[in-house]
Every structure is written in structure tokens, then in C-alpha cells.
Amino acid sequence: MNCNRNNLKTVFLAYSVFFTAVCFAQSTTIDSLKKVLQYQRADTNKVDKLQELCISLLSVPDLPQTLPYALEALELSKKNNYTKGRNWSYFTIASAKYETYDYIGALNYCDSGLQFHKQLNDSFRACRILQLTGMIHFVLGDTAEALIKYNDALKFETMKDIDDKIMLSQIHNLIGDIFCKQGRYAEALEKHYAALKICEVPGVDDDGWNRAYSFQCIGDVYKEMGDAEFGKGNNKQAKNCYTKATEINAKARSLWIEVDDIRGLAENDYVFGHIYFKIGDIKKASKYFNKSFEEYKKTNYSEGLNDLYLDMARLDSARGNYKRAFEFHKLYVIENKKREDQNVIRKAAGFKYKSKIEQREAELKLLSAENKLQSEVSHRNRQNKNIAYGVLVLVMLAGGLAFYIFRKRKLLQAKQAMISERLRISQELHDEVGATLSGIAMYSHLAKEQVKNPQVGAIENSLSIIQSNAGEMVNKLNDIVWLINPGQDSLQQLLQRLEDYVIQIAAVKNIRVKSNINGHHSANILPAETRRNIYLLFKEAINNAVKYSNATLLELYIKEQDSNIEISLKDDGDGFDMESVSRGNGLNNMQQRATDIKAGWIIESAKGKGTSISLTIKIP
């Protein structure tokens, strides 16, 4: 319940209703609309009726039930070349998919809708789609991409043909939330105050909700600033921030009462309680926590309850009411587990979306590499001819230039060897992708046959194999392209790649990751073979730790001293007996890779004490 709280759902639903409701003013009931649609011809009139039904469902709100009708409307609109129907369908479908946690589907329809609106030069709807896209990326944890989308939306908002001041205000608030989450408090305040100023302009169609929300955001920033100063021991500065927060939140509270928003009051009262608890006013803190708790019970909104439960447990513990503190702590654990489970789902969706984008980029890079390789071969062939003619002339002119010619030929041979090596890598890449695609094609055909004679288990098995093969192909493509990319030769980029990989694969088993990679700024350029062996050695070590160690924590550290660098991977898993363990291909492969690059390699493990692998190498 701070500046990064999940307030998106309320804004999001409000947008959905407004965005569609501006098109129609009819208020037909849901049941009667469904009956009418049973006998409606598949033309533009049916699209309009479907839209009326979606508006009625959104007013409930019931976004999950809206989805099939919105999809049907989009297909009919495409079939009938009905621009008006397509205009609202993309946003409504993306909204419904977001509400049902299908974030990838929501982003796909956002992308399609944005392209369509740009083709029509429809700045208003393009801005809406960008705003929704930013919200989805924010939920997926990609604040950088969310900020890009919000700023793109603001560019549309500044155009003369858009005059939606409320939307402009809400975009500023969303950007302010991101800045607050990043600890950029001054910039956050600037955005929230800009949002408030827009709502206070005479003539702006605001019933008080957006002003209340802006005040609430500003108060939250001051509260976060107070918490930060309090954590540093700067009690005087913290108290000043808390005082400002209570003044601003008091204004927000008056407006929440005016617009009768129970959820806003619940969040507002929690902030008051949190501040009073921090400054030691237990009586007032208890009063506002209890009010917030009662208000939350009147809503279906649970985001932020874990913070309230935790603070109430701390408050009762400070008052000596340990039994009640224990009950609230149990509620906190339950609510926090729900939140963590939802974050896992969102992170998985984010990884899937990024994987799809990376796959596209890998295909483009591969095509570019092939074109460059063909161009290089052609260039070398022409160069070889010129050299041959030059050698003939030089031999006739002077034998004393023979040594120079010999060295030139050796250089050309080395370059030709490099081209041959690239061709070999290209062939291996072709073979890897070809083999995997063949497997996908085979199981796709098998699944198609299984669909004819419904075999749910067999179909799921075939699809699982297809999914696994596709994921494996993407991973192999990413690794091969990255390893041969001369733009990734630095030590810093190698370490960042390892950190990204360990975070991604550890998330599958909910293993925590600690590293000090972000603080490392070495720009040393590594030879391709050294970089390849380091990456593959630690990739195998990471895979082994995740699969077999039963660890709860992985630690990836780097220590640089003089001209040596030590990279280590540790886990707190089961470990094994170094004396009795059988050295399989995995350990032998890692030993060989370390030997190939003349690096020191140490593995330490004991039963019940985890495993540690360290690699020490001299850097240029």
C-alpha cells in the first residue's frame, strides 16, 4: 500500500466503460440483448448490438463474460470492413484478457489495435491503447517498458486533435507511480502535481475522483519519503514528510467521502494509521487501522491488505496484545502468499512475452548474419583475384618482395579459416534449428491426428513436447547468436547474461537469487573462446543446481583483483560427498572447459552444506 500499489484495476475499468460508452447511449438489459442477438443477421447491426451488450457487461462489471462477445464483434467487423466496430473491439478484448490474467493475449491485441489506429491516424484511440499497454507492462514488472508506453501516450495527448484532460491527468499519475517506486520522489511529485493541476482547471469533466486520486498519490510520495528518512535515522526530516503527507491525505479523504469511494477511504485511512504508527502515536494509529480494516471488508479489493495486516500485527504486538497480533500476522501470511503467487504468474507471463520478442530478434539477427557472411565471401573472392594478379606482377618485378607476398597469403589463409569457422557455426545452427523444427512438425501432425479421435491426454502430451522443443530451440538460438555476436565480447555483458539466465531459470522453482553483478562495470574484452567456455561452464552449473540441489538460494558473485577475476556460484542445497561422487560428463565437461582457457577451477561440496563452484581466470 505505497506509491507502487496496484491501483490500475480501478482506472482500467473506468477507462473500459468510458471508452465504449461514448459510442452508444442505449441501456438495454443484458438478457434482452442476448435474446435479440440470437436472431440477428451477421452484419454491422449485429456488431452494434454486440457492442451494446459488452457495454452492459462492463457496467456490472463482468469483463470475463465480455470477451467472447467482443471477439465475435471483431471478427464480424473485419468481415464487413466495419471500422467503427474494430475501433472499440481491440481495446475491449485487451481489457477482458487483462482481467482474466491473459497478459500475453492482452498485449497482442494492444499491438494490433495500435497498428490499426495509427493507420487511421486516430490519435485518441492510439493514446488509449498505449496507456493500457503501459499498465500491462507495469503489472508484469517491466517498469522501463511501461514508462516508454506512457511517454508515447503523452506524445499523442499533446496533439491538437485530442482533448481528454482526464486521460492526460491519469497518465501523469501513472508515470508518477513508477518514479515513486524507483525512489525518484522529486520527479514523482512533479508528475502527480501536474495531474492535479489538470483536474483543477475550470471546465474539466472531473467528478472529484481524479483530484482525490492525485492528492492520494502525492500523499503516498511524502509518506514514502518519510519512511526512507526514518530508515536512515533522520527523524526530523521524516516527521516533516509525514506532516506533509497527512495534510495532503486529509484533502484526499474529503474528496473520497464526496465521491463515496470506499476503497479510496480504506487506502487513505491506512496511510494515516501507518504514519501515526511510525511517529509513535499508537492510539491514533489503532483508530485509523481499524477504520481501514472495516472499509476494506466492504469492498472486494484485497491489494494492499497484506501491508495493513502486517502493520496491525506490529501495532498489537507493541501494545502487548500478542494474541490479536498473532491473528493479524496469520492473515498477513495468507494474503502475502496470494500476492506472491500472483507475482509468479505475472513474471512467467512476462518471460514468455520477452521470449517471443527475443525469438523474433534472433531470427532477424540470423538472417542479417547470413547476408553479411555471403557478402564477406563474395568480397574475399574478389580480393583473392586481385591479390593473385598483384603477386604475378610483383614476382616479375622483383623477387625481393617474395617475403611480403608470403605474409600476405598467410593473412588471407587466416581470414579464410575464420570464414570457414563461421560457415561451420552457421551449419550447426541450421542443423540444430532444422532438427528441432522437424520434431515440432512431427508432433504437430500427430496432435492433428489425435484431435480427430479425442485423446485429451495424448494431445496434451504432444503439445507439451511441441512447447518444450520450441522453447529449447529459442534457447539454443539465443545462446548461439549471443556467443558469436562480436558486440557482446565484454566481460560486463557476459556477466549480465549469466545473471539474467540464473534469475530466469531459478524463478521456475521459486529459488531466490543474490548477485553483485549490477555493481560490476568492467569493460574488458574477452576472446570468443574464453567467453564461450565461461558461459557454458556456469550455465551447466546453474542448471545442475536448479535441477538437483533442492536449493532455496543461489548466489552468483564476481571478485576482481589486479589482473585476475574470480566468478563463483553457490547454493544452499543438499550437496554431495566429494569422495564418493561419480564424476559424470557434467563435472568432466566443466573441468575441461576450465583447462581449455587455462583457468583455475575449484568445486567444494558436502552433504547438507550445499555446493560452491569457483573459476579464476586472468583477464587482459
C-alpha positions in Angstrom: 0.0 0.0 0.0 2.5 2.5 -1.2 3.3 4.5 -4.3 3.5 1.3 -6.4 0.2 -0.2 -5.1 -1.9 -1.8 -7.7 -4.4 1.0 -8.4 -4.6 0.1 -12.1 -7.7 -2.0 -11.9 -9.9 0.9 -10.9 -8.6 3.2 -13.5 -8.6 0.4 -16.0 -12.3 -0.5 -15.5 -13.2 3.2 -15.7 -11.5 3.6 -19.0 -13.1 0.5 -20.4 -16.6 1.7 -19.6 -15.9 5.3 -20.8 -14.1 4.1 -24.0 -17.1 2.1 -25.1 -20.0 4.1 -23.6 -19.2 7.1 -25.7 -20.3 5.2 -28.8 -23.8 4.2 -27.6 -26.4 5.7 -25.2 -28.9 2.8 -25.1 -29.5 1.0 -21.8 -31.0 -2.3 -22.8 -30.7 -5.1 -20.3 -28.2 -7.9 -20.7 -30.8 -10.7 -21.0 -32.9 -8.9 -23.7 -29.8 -8.1 -25.7 -28.7 -11.8 -25.7 -32.2 -12.8 -27.0 -32.0 -10.2 -29.8 -28.6 -11.4 -30.8 -29.9 -15.0 -31.4 -31.9 -13.8 -34.4 -29.6 -11.0 -35.6 -28.0 -11.3 -39.1 -24.2 -11.3 -39.2 -23.9 -7.7 -40.4 -22.9 -4.3 -38.9 -26.2 -4.1 -37.0 -25.2 -7.2 -35.1 -21.8 -5.6 -34.3 -23.6 -2.7 -32.8 -25.8 -5.0 -30.7 -22.7 -6.9 -29.5 -21.2 -3.6 -28.5 -24.3 -2.6 -26.5 -24.1 -6.0 -24.7 -20.4 -5.5 -24.0 -21.2 -2.1 -22.5 -23.9 -3.5 -20.3 -21.5 -6.3 -19.1 -18.7 -3.7 -18.5 -21.1 -1.6 -16.3 -21.6 -4.7 -14.0 -18.5 -5.1 -14.4 -18.1 -8.5 -15.9 -15.0 -8.4 -18.2 -14.5 -12.2 -18.5 -18.1 -12.7 -19.9 -17.4 -9.7 -22.2 -14.6 -11.4 -24.0 -16.4 -13.9 -26.3 -18.9 -11.2 -27.5 -16.1 -8.7 -28.2 -14.1 -11.4 -30.1 -17.2 -12.1 -32.2 -17.8 -8.4 -32.8 -14.2 -8.0 -34.0 -14.4 -10.9 -36.5 -17.7 -9.6 -37.9 -16.2 -6.1 -38.2 -13.3 -7.4 -40.2 -15.6 -9.5 -42.4 -17.9 -6.5 -43.0 -15.0 -4.0 -43.2 -16.6 -2.1 -40.3 -14.1 0.4 -39.0 -16.3 1.7 -36.2 -16.7 -1.9 -34.8 -13.0 -2.6 -34.9 -12.2 0.7 -33.2 -13.7 -0.3 -29.9 -13.2 -4.1 -30.2 -9.4 -4.1 -29.8 -9.5 -2.1 -26.5 -12.4 -4.2 -25.1 -10.8 -7.5 -25.9 -7.4 -6.4 -24.5 -9.3 -5.2 -21.4 -11.1 -8.6 -20.9 -7.9 -10.6 -21.4 -6.1 -8.4 -18.9 -8.9 -9.0 -16.4 -8.6 -12.8 -16.9 -4.8 -12.7 -16.4 -4.1 -13.4 -20.1 -1.4 -10.7 -20.3 0.2 -12.0 -23.4 -3.1 -12.1 -25.2 -3.8 -8.6 -24.0 -0.5 -7.3 -25.3 -1.1 -8.9 -28.7 -4.4 -7.2 -29.1 -2.9 -3.9 -27.9 -0.3 -4.2 -30.6 -2.9 -5.0 -33.3 -5.1 -2.2 -32.1 -2.2 0.3 -32.1 -1.3 -0.5 -35.6 -4.9 -0.2 -36.8 -5.4 3.2 -35.1 -2.2 4.5 -36.5 -3.3 3.5 -40.0 -6.4 5.6 -39.5 -4.5 8.4 -37.9 -6.8 8.0 -34.8 -4.6 9.7 -32.2 -7.2 9.4 -29.4 -7.6 5.6 -29.6 -3.9 5.1 -30.2 -3.3 7.0 -26.9 -5.7 4.8 -25.1 -4.1 1.6 -26.3 -0.6 2.9 -25.4 -1.9 3.7 -21.9 -3.4 0.2 -21.5 -0.2 -1.3 -22.8 1.8 0.6 -20.2 -0.5 -0.7 -17.5 0.0 -4.3 -18.5 3.8 -3.9 -18.6 3.7 -2.3 -15.2 1.7 -5.3 -13.8 4.3 -7.7 -15.4 7.0 -5.8 -13.5 8.6 -4.2 -16.6 8.5 -0.6 -15.4 11.0 0.5 -18.0 8.8 -0.6 -20.9 5.7 0.8 -19.1 7.4 4.2 -18.8 8.1 4.1 -22.5 4.5 3.4 -23.4 3.2 6.1 -21.0 5.5 8.7 -22.6 4.5 7.6 -26.1 0.8 8.2 -24.9 1.7 11.7 -23.7 3.1 12.5 -27.1 -0.4 11.8 -28.6 -2.1 13.7 -25.8 -0.2 16.8 -26.7 -1.6 16.7 -30.3 -4.3 19.3 -31.0 -6.9 16.7 -32.0 -7.1 15.1 -28.5 -8.8 17.0 -25.7 -9.2 14.4 -23.0 -7.8 16.1 -20.0 -8.8 13.4 -17.6 -6.8 10.8 -19.5 -3.8 13.2 -19.6 -4.1 13.6 -15.8 -4.2 9.8 -15.2 -1.2 9.2 -17.4 0.8 11.7 -15.4 -0.3 9.9 -12.2 0.8 6.5 -13.6 4.2 7.9 -14.5 4.4 9.4 -11.0 3.7 5.9 -9.5 6.7 4.5 -11.4 9.0 7.3 -10.3 7.9 6.8 -6.7 8.6 3.0 -7.0 12.1 3.8 -8.3 12.8 6.2 -5.4 12.7 9.3 -7.7 10.5 11.2 -5.3 11.0 14.7 -6.7 10.1 13.6 -10.2 7.1 11.6 -8.8 5.8 14.7 -7.1 6.2 16.8 -10.2 4.1 14.3 -12.2 1.4 14.0 -9.5 1.1 17.7 -9.1 0.8 18.1 -12.9 -2.0 15.6 -12.8 -3.8 17.5 -10.1 -3.4 20.8 -11.8 -5.1 19.5 -15.0 -8.1 18.3 -12.9 -8.4 21.7 -11.2 -8.7 23.6 -14.5 -12.3 25.0 -14.8 -14.4 23.1 -17.3 -12.6 19.8 -16.9 -15.1 16.9 -16.6 -14.0 15.5 -13.2 -16.5 14.5 -10.5 -13.8 14.7 -7.9 -12.4 11.1 -8.2 -9.3 12.1 -10.2 -8.5 15.0 -7.8 -8.9 12.6 -4.9 -6.6 10.1 -6.6 -4.0 12.8 -7.4 -4.0 14.0 -3.7 -3.7 10.4 -2.6 -0.7 9.8 -4.8 1.0 13.0 -3.6 0.4 11.9 0.0 1.8 8.5 -0.7 5.0 10.0 -2.1 5.5 12.1 1.0 4.8 9.0 3.1 7.4 7.0 1.2 9.9 9.9 1.6 9.2 9.8 5.4 9.7 6.1 5.6 13.0 6.5 3.7 14.2 9.2 6.0 13.0 7.3 9.1 15.0 4.3 7.9 18.1 6.4 7.7 17.6 7.7 11.2 16.7 11.2 10.1 13.7 11.5 12.4 13.3 15.3 12.0 13.1 15.1 8.2 10.9 12.0 8.4 8.4 13.9 10.6 8.3 16.8 8.2 7.5 14.4 5.3 4.8 12.7 7.4 3.2 16.0 8.4 3.0 17.0 4.7 1.6 13.6 3.9 -1.2 13.9 6.5 -2.1 17.4 5.2 -2.4 16.2 1.6 -4.2 12.9 2.6 -6.8 15.0 4.5 -7.7 16.7 1.3 -7.9 13.3 -0.5 -10.1 11.9 2.3 -12.7 14.8 1.9 -12.9 14.0 -1.8 -13.2 10.3 -1.3 -16.1 10.9 1.0 -17.7 13.2 -1.5 -17.5 10.7 -4.4 -18.4 7.8 -2.0 -15.3 5.7 -2.8 -14.9 3.1 0.0 -11.7 1.7 -1.5 -10.1 5.1 -1.6 -11.1 5.7 2.0 -9.6 2.3 3.0 -6.3 3.2 1.4 -6.3 6.7 2.8 -7.0 5.6 6.4 -4.3 3.0 6.2 -1.8 5.7 5.2 -2.9 7.8 8.2 -2.5 4.8 10.5 0.9 3.9 9.1 2.2 7.5 9.7 0.9 7.7 13.2 2.4 4.3 14.0 5.7 5.4 12.7 5.8 8.6 14.8 4.6 6.6 17.9 1.0 7.8 18.3 -0.4 4.3 19.0 -3.9 5.5 19.8 -4.4 7.3 16.5 -2.7 4.6 14.6 -5.1 2.0 16.0 -8.1 4.2 15.2 -7.2 4.6 11.5 -6.0 1.0 11.1 -9.4 -0.3 12.4 -11.3 2.1 10.2 -9.3 1.0 7.2 -9.9 -2.7 8.1 -13.7 -2.1 8.3 -13.7 -0.2 5.0 -11.7 -3.0 3.2 -14.3 -5.5 4.4 -17.0 -3.6 2.4 -15.0 -4.0 -0.9 -13.8 -6.9 -3.0 -10.4 -5.3 -3.2 -7.5 -7.1 -1.5 -4.4 -5.5 -2.9 -2.6 -3.8 0.0 -4.3 -5.9 2.7 -1.1 -7.6 3.4 0.5 -4.3 4.4 -2.4 -3.4 6.6 -2.4 -6.8 8.4 1.4 -6.6 9.0 1.2 -3.1 10.5 -1.8 -4.1 12.7 0.1 -7.1 13.9 3.1 -4.9 14.7 0.8 -2.4 16.5 -0.9 -5.0 18.6 2.5 -6.5 19.5 3.7 -3.1 20.6 0.6 -2.8 22.8 1.2 -6.2 24.3 -1.9 -7.8 22.7 0.1 -10.7 21.4 -3.0 -13.0 20.7 -4.5 -10.4 18.4 -1.1 -9.6 16.9 -0.7 -13.3 16.1 -4.1 -13.5 14.4 -3.3 -10.5 12.1 0.1 -11.9 11.3 -1.6 -15.1 10.2 -3.8 -13.1 7.9 -0.8 -11.3 6.6 1.0 -14.5 5.8 -2.1 -15.8 3.9 -2.6 -12.5 2.0 1.1 -12.2 1.2 1.2 -15.7 -0.2 -1.7 -14.9 -2.6 0.3 -11.8 -3.7 3.5 -13.8 -4.2 1.6 -16.5 -6.2 0.1 -13.8 -8.4 3.6 -12.2 -9.0 4.9 -15.6 -10.0 2.1 -15.9 -12.6 2.8 -12.4 -13.9 6.6 -12.9 -14.1 6.0 -16.1 -16.1 3.8 -14.2 -18.5 6.5 -11.5 -18.8 9.2 -14.1 -19.5 7.0 -15.7 -22.1 6.3 -12.4 -23.9 10.0 -11.4 -23.8 10.9 -14.8 -25.1 8.6 -14.3 -28.1 10.2 -10.9 -28.8 13.7 -12.3 -28.4 12.8 -15.1 -30.8 11.8 -12.6 -33.5 15.0 -10.6 -32.9 17.1 -13.8 -33.1 15.6 -14.7 -36.5 16.3 -11.2 -37.8 19.9 -11.4 -36.5 20.4 -14.8 -38.0 19.2 -13.5 -41.4 21.4 -10.5 -41.1 24.4 -12.7 -40.2 23.8 -14.9 -43.2 23.6 -11.9 -45.5 26.8 -10.5 -44.1 28.6 -13.8 -44.5 27.6 -14.1 -48.1 28.8 -10.6 -48.7 32.1 -11.3 -47.0 32.7 -14.4 -49.0 32.0 -12.6 -52.2 34.2 -9.8 -51.2 37.1 -12.2 -50.3 36.7 -13.9 -53.6 37.2 -10.7 -55.5 40.0 -9.8 -53.2 41.7 -13.1 -53.9 41.7 -12.4 -57.6 43.2 -9.0 -57.1 45.9 -10.5 -54.9 46.7 -13.2 -57.4 47.2 -10.6 -60.2 49.3 -8.5 -57.8 51.5 -11.4 -56.9 52.2 -12.2 -60.5 53.2 -8.6 -61.2 55.4 -8.5 -58.1 57.2 -11.7 -58.9 58.0 -10.4 -62.3 59.2 -7.0 -61.0 61.3 -8.2 -58.0 62.0 -11.4 -56.2 62.8 -9.3 -53.1 59.1 -8.9 -52.5 58.6 -12.6 -52.1 58.6 -12.4 -48.2 55.9 -9.8 -48.3 53.7 -11.9 -50.6 54.2 -14.9 -48.3 53.0 -12.9 -45.3 50.0 -11.6 -47.2 49.0 -15.1 -48.2 49.2 -16.3 -44.6 47.0 -13.5 -43.5 44.4 -14.4 -46.2 44.5 -18.0 -45.1 43.8 -17.0 -41.5 40.9 -14.9 -42.6 39.6 -17.7 -44.9 39.8 -20.0 -41.9 37.7 -17.6 -39.9 35.1 -17.5 -42.7 35.1 -21.3 -42.7 34.6 -21.3 -39.0 31.6 -19.0 -39.4 30.2 -21.3 -42.1 30.6 -24.2 -39.7 28.7 -22.3 -36.9 26.1 -21.4 -39.5 25.7 -25.0 -40.5 25.5 -26.2 -36.9 22.8 -23.6 -36.3 20.9 -24.8 -39.3 21.2 -28.4 -38.1 20.0 -27.5 -34.6 17.1 -25.5 -35.8 16.2 -28.0 -38.5 16.2 -30.9 -36.2 14.0 -29.1 -33.6 11.6 -27.9 -36.2 11.3 -31.4 -37.7 10.3 -32.6 -34.2 7.8 -29.9 -33.9 6.3 -30.7 -37.3 6.1 -34.4 -36.5 4.3 -33.8 -33.2 2.1 -31.2 -34.8 1.0 -33.7 -37.3 0.5 -36.3 -34.5 -1.6 -33.8 -32.5 -3.7 -33.1 -35.6 -4.5 -36.8 -35.9 -5.2 -37.1 -32.2 -7.7 -34.3 -32.4 -9.8 -36.4 -34.8 -10.1 -39.1 -32.2 -10.3 -37.1 -29.0 -7.4 -38.2 -26.7 -7.0 -35.4 -24.2 -4.0 -37.0 -22.5 -2.2 -37.8 -25.7 -3.0 -34.4 -27.2 -1.7 -32.6 -24.1 1.5 -34.8 -24.3 2.1 -33.9 -27.9 1.5 -30.2 -27.3 3.8 -30.3 -24.2 6.6 -31.8 -26.4 6.0 -29.2 -29.1 6.2 -26.4 -26.4 9.3 -27.9 -24.9 11.0 -28.3 -28.4 10.1 -24.7 -29.3 11.5 -23.4 -26.0 14.6 -25.4 -26.5 15.1 -24.0 -30.0 14.6 -20.4 -28.7 17.2 -21.0 -26.0 19.7 -22.6 -28.4 19.2 -19.7 -30.9 19.7 -17.1 -28.2 22.9 -18.8 -27.0 24.4 -19.4 -30.4 23.6 -15.9 -31.7 24.8 -14.3 -28.5 28.1 -16.2 -28.4 29.1 -15.3 -32.0 27.9 -11.7 -31.7 31.1 -9.5 -31.6 29.1 -6.8 -29.9 28.8 -9.0 -26.7 32.6 -9.5 -26.2 32.9 -7.6 -22.9 33.2 -9.2 -19.5 30.4 -7.0 -18.2 28.0 -8.3 -20.9 29.0 -11.9 -20.2 28.3 -11.4 -16.5 25.0 -9.7 -17.2 24.0 -12.6 -19.4 24.8 -15.1 -16.7 22.8 -13.1 -14.1 19.7 -12.9 -16.5 19.9 -16.6 -17.1 20.2 -17.6 -13.4 17.3 -15.3 -12.4 15.1 -16.7 -15.2 15.8 -20.4 -14.6 15.7 -20.1 -10.8 12.2 -18.5 -11.0 10.8 -21.8 -12.3 11.4 -23.4 -8.8 11.0 -20.2 -6.8 14.7 -20.2 -5.9 15.9 -16.8 -4.6 19.0 -15.3 -6.4 21.6 -13.0 -4.9 24.4 -11.4 -7.0 26.7 -8.5 -7.2 26.8 -8.3 -10.9 24.9 -5.0 -11.1 27.7 -3.2 -9.3 30.4 -4.5 -11.7 31.4 -2.2 -14.5 34.4 -4.0 -16.1 34.6 -3.4 -19.9 37.4 -5.9 -20.6 37.1 -7.6 -23.9 37.3 -11.4 -23.8 38.4 -13.7 -26.6 35.4 -15.5 -28.1 36.6 -18.9 -27.0 37.1 -17.7 -23.4 33.7 -16.1 -23.3 32.1 -19.2 -24.7 33.7 -21.6 -22.2 32.9 -19.4 -19.2 29.3 -19.0 -20.2 28.7 -22.7 -21.0 30.5 -23.8 -17.8 28.4 -21.7 -15.5 25.2 -22.4 -17.5 25.7 -26.1 -16.8 26.5 -25.4 -13.2 23.3 -23.3 -12.8 21.2 -26.0 -14.5 22.6 -28.6 -12.2 21.9 -26.5 -9.1 18.3 -25.8 -10.1 17.5 -29.4 -11.1 19.2 -31.5 -8.5 20.3 -29.4 -5.4 16.9 -28.7 -3.8 18.3 -25.3 -3.0 16.3 -22.2 -1.9 19.1 -19.7 -2.6 21.6 -19.3 -5.5 24.5 -16.8 -5.1 26.4 -15.5 -8.2 29.4 -13.4 -7.3 32.3 -11.8 -9.0 35.5 -10.6 -7.4 38.1 -8.7 -9.4 41.6 -8.2 -8.1 44.6 -7.0 -10.1 44.6 -8.8 -13.4 42.6 -11.8 -12.1 38.8 -12.3 -11.9 37.0 -14.9 -9.8 33.4 -16.0 -10.6 31.6 -18.2 -8.1 28.2 -19.9 -7.9 27.0 -21.2 -4.5 23.8 -22.9 -3.5 22.4 -23.9 -0.1 21.1 -27.2 -1.3 21.7 -30.9 -0.4 25.3 -31.0 -1.5 27.2 -34.3 -2.1 30.2 -36.3 -0.9 33.2 -35.2 -2.9 35.0 -38.5 -2.2 32.2 -40.9 -3.2 30.5 -39.0 -6.0 30.8 -40.4 -9.5 32.3 -37.8 -11.9 29.9 -37.8 -14.8 30.1 -35.9 -18.1 28.9 -32.7 -16.4 31.8 -32.3 -14.0 34.3 -33.6 -16.6 33.0 -31.1 -19.1 33.3 -28.2 -16.7 36.9 -29.3 -15.8 37.8 -29.5 -19.5 36.3 -26.0 -20.2 38.4 -24.5 -17.4 41.5 -26.3 -18.7 40.9 -25.1 -22.2 41.0 -21.4 -21.1 43.8 -22.0 -18.6 41.6 -21.1 -15.7 41.7 -22.2 -12.0 38.7 -24.3 -11.1 37.5 -25.3 -7.6 34.4 -27.2 -6.6 33.5 -27.7 -2.9 30.6 -29.6 -1.6 29.4 -31.7 1.4 26.2 -33.4 2.2 23.7 -30.9 3.7 26.1 -27.9 3.1 25.4 -27.0 -0.5 27.9 -26.7 -3.3 30.3 -24.0 -4.4 32.0 -23.7 -7.8 34.7 -21.0 -8.4 36.5 -20.1 -11.6 39.6 -17.9 -11.6 41.0 -16.5 -14.8 43.5 -13.9 -15.9 41.8 -11.1 -17.8 43.5 -9.0 -20.4 
